[in-house]
Amino acid sequence: MKHKSNNRGEPAPLSQRQLRAGELVRHALVDILREEEFAEPALVGVSVTISQVRMSPDLRHATAYVEPLGGGNAQEVVEGLTRASKFLRGRLGRVIDMKFTPDLKFRHDESFDEVDRMAKLFDDPRVRQDLEQDDDGEEA
């Protein structure tokens, strides 16, 4: 899904309509994933966090950013959700009140990995030493 970009090459901000529709779809997908039993092996017994759903400007396409609980086997879970996307779209169409049921794409949410990376960086003794000094270079 491509978004318009401004003259600095940054993606254009999402409209309020896109944000509201994304939250509607996110909540519905969370409920569906919690209530349904899947034959898809990659999804059996797996809890999935859906952190965000980004909608296209015409609201016909949705990209869900997901993270399996514990962060393990993320790629297999994303592939399993992709294989189950037609089933999920069918269930979604029954529970949301939108003119069109969006096509679903799933992506691994990399922000969880980035948070872990930053936490490890701040735990590094060299970084901690720098953080414990004040601006004058003296110990705090």
Secondary structure, DSSP 8 states (H G I E B T S, - for coil): ----B-TTS-B----HHHHHHHHHHHHHHHHHHHH-----GGGTT--EEEEEEEE-TTSSEEEEEEEETTSTTHHHHHHHHHHTHHHHHHHHHHH---SS--EEEEEE-THHHHHHHHHHHHHSHHHHHHHHB-TTSSB-
